[in-house]
Amino acid sequence: MATFQITEMNDMAEVRELTIPLRAAWSVTRNHRANRAISEIKKHVSQHMKKTEDEKVWIDEEINKIIWARGAQKPPRKIKVVCTREEGFNILEVKLMEE
């Protein structure tokens, strides 16, 4: 089960910290695991941020590098991200959580 926490909610932006499990990526063939992990991130963010039809999910390059760091066959089991929705824009930004 994923955990999330609303860290900031003001007039301009909604920000949530999410821990996204990527276990579904391991249910496909080895060569497609990293692609499936990216799809799982988009799916999870869409559900938890209540994405509307006109919004798009934008994934930061750092997340992409971490998913693909060990190749297509061995993505991480879970990843911590920060999701941001700014008012007036139709984009959900997904960035890596700074530890």
C-alpha positions in Angstrom: 0.0 0.0 0.0 1.3 3.4 -0.9 1.8 6.1 1.6 1.3 9.7 0.9 1.4 13.0 2.8 0.2 16.4 1.9 3.0 18.7 2.7 1.8 22.0 1.5 -1.5 23.3 0.2 -1.9 26.9 -0.5 -3.7 29.0 -3.1 -1.1 28.4 -5.8 -0.1 24.7 -5.6 -1.0 21.3 -4.1 2.1 19.3 -3.2 2.1 15.6 -2.1 4.9 13.3 -1.1 4.3 9.7 -2.4 6.0 6.4 -2.0 5.2 4.5 -5.1 5.5 0.7 -5.1 6.8 -0.6 -8.4 6.1 -4.3 -7.8 3.8 -4.5 -10.8 6.8 -3.8 -13.0 8.2 -7.2 -12.0 5.1 -9.1 -13.3 6.0 -8.5 -17.0 8.9 -9.9 -19.0 12.4 -8.8 -18.0 13.1 -6.6 -20.9 9.9 -4.5 -20.3 10.2 -3.8 -16.6 11.6 -0.3 -16.8 8.9 0.8 -19.2 6.2 -0.7 -17.0 7.7 1.1 -14.0 7.3 4.4 -15.7 3.7 3.5 -16.6 3.1 2.5 -12.9 4.3 5.9 -11.8 2.0 7.7 -14.1 -0.9 5.5 -13.1 -0.3 5.9 -9.4 0.1 9.7 -9.6 -3.1 9.9 -11.6 -5.1 8.0 -9.0 -3.7 9.8 -5.9 -3.7 13.3 -7.3 -7.2 12.8 -8.9 -6.0 13.7 -12.4 -8.6 15.2 -14.7 -8.9 14.4 -18.4 -7.2 17.5 -19.6 -4.2 17.2 -17.2 -0.9 15.5 -18.2 1.6 13.8 -15.9 5.2 15.1 -16.4 8.0 12.9 -15.0 11.3 14.5 -14.1 14.5 13.4 -15.9 16.0 12.4 -12.5 13.3 9.8 -12.0 13.8 8.4 -15.4 17.6 8.1 -14.8 17.0 6.2 -11.5 14.5 3.8 -13.1 16.9 3.1 -16.0 20.1 3.2 -13.9 20.4 -0.6 -13.6 19.0 -1.3 -17.1 15.6 -2.3 -18.3 15.6 -5.6 -16.4 16.2 -4.3 -12.8 14.2 -1.1 -11.9 13.9 -0.2 -8.2 11.2 -1.9 -6.1 9.8 1.5 -4.9 10.5 5.2 -5.3 9.8 8.3 -3.3 8.5 11.3 -5.3 7.0 14.7 -4.8 3.9 15.5 -6.9 2.9 19.1 -7.6 -0.2 20.6 -9.2 -0.1 24.3 -9.8 -3.2 26.3 -10.4 -3.6 27.5 -13.9 -1.5 24.8 -15.5 -2.7 21.4 -16.8 0.4 19.5 -15.7 1.1 17.2 -12.7 4.8 17.4 -12.0 6.5 14.4 -10.5 10.0 14.9 -9.1 12.3 12.9 -7.0 12.1 13.5 -3.3 15.2 15.0 -1.8 16.4 13.1 1.3 
